[in-house]
């Protein structure tokens, strides 16, 4: 049986993640967007990248929500992003994003219940914790099937900055970032190592703290440079989550999950180590 991944939102993150996954040849991909021509156009462009790159995954796009029917995994990126208002020069507040994206996510959840009631949902839409709550409540899915993508991205940033500081390969940096997304994240320097050597033996405390602070503000740094949110790293973080699920790799990845007593927390979405597989 061919795997199917649906991207609910064909913006930068969704389309880029679809590109990563198509190249892995682990699933056919569909892009849904309210702007149907955009979804169809990006899907066709991605599909035509198959011959030079060498993949045979099929990619289609539409503004018909029925396109997600039967998806094994649905990646939700739909919503208003963190983007500077050209008139005021200000970024939308968290409360403003919550109100707008709550309405969007509610509609997304209704379509997922109708067309893909057995799918695993990966939430990317911000504010992440709030949108995960909306998706969980509106679908009524078990908590194992509504997962937030944040820790994979934050961990990638953390490892990138460490590798750059020490002048080593990112492959040799091992660490994890837990907690919330942004200022409430919790990097674990005592459990971070480079080729088996504890980070605390390789870097002074003040440099480690500087990396932690830069990691916490990593999304804002990119928004400040581009005027909108980054998408290459978020898409890559999303892709490794989907890969672990579809291949049943059971990778231990930091993901936002609905807590029920884990580490003393309950009734909130929190970034924790999660074993990601088919079930």
Secondary structure, DSSP 8 states (H G I E B T S, - for coil): ---EEEEE--SHHHHHHHHHHHHHTS-EEEEE-SSHHHHHHHHHHHHTTHHHHT----EEEES-GGGGTT-SEEEE--S--SB--TTT-----HHHHHHHHHHHHHHHHHHHHHH-TT-EEEE--SSHHHHHHHHHHHH---GGGEEE--HHHHHHHHHHHHHHHHT--GGGEE--EEESSSTTEEE-GGG-EETTEEGGGTS-HHHHHHHHHHHHTHHHHHHHHHSB---HHHHHHHHHHHHHHHTT--EEEEEEEEEESGGG-EEEEEEEEEEES--
